[in-house]
């Protein structure tokens, strides 16, 4: 009997929600995999909650528990940083890690500048909803814009998130991850700045750069991104099968 395909837990980016992964969830389920996209605190079905980084890591842990206790974890941007931290803290849960659009350390000065901008948007009558929607419509294909908007936008969580991210250390976390890691970036992603440093920190890492993609690589190039993901999962499955045989022999 063939081993069960490795389940997948997907973690969204800042202001988005689980619905941004609709295309990938559909493809994974069509391939016979269990796929679960989670909402982080303050996002999606958890709007109104305060965001904390530890709470975000707990959301991933709970998601992995829900699919059987061990999974490949996929995250983009904020979700990527969260997935890396989760893998460092809960290695027994992680068969493989795909960390997309998160190859820049959260420098305090940059976070402070983003925080000031977020404060300005928060003072607008609509808290920046119109500007956010304009950016979504201008930068994403129509289906991707519909998917990312379906779960609503967490406009009030940005300041908390940036403050929490200041204490994170993704490079140190990557150095603690024993599972295979795929760093996936869009060619035009402004978060690519330290990808060589991030790759060097991995014990078992590889870097994939997706052509004609920006920061939101899974949304602007969903087919290419999903192909990368499925290829990574094939390798994860093979490793998990070998791990299972080794545990049986022991």
Helices and strands as residue ranges (DSSP letters): E 8-11, G 18-21, H 22-30, E 35-38, G 44-46, H 53-66, E 71-76, H 78-89, G 91-93, E 94-100, H 108-122, H 129-139, H 142-150, H 158-165, H 170-175, E 180-186, G 190-192, H 195-201, E 205-210, H 217-220, H 222-249
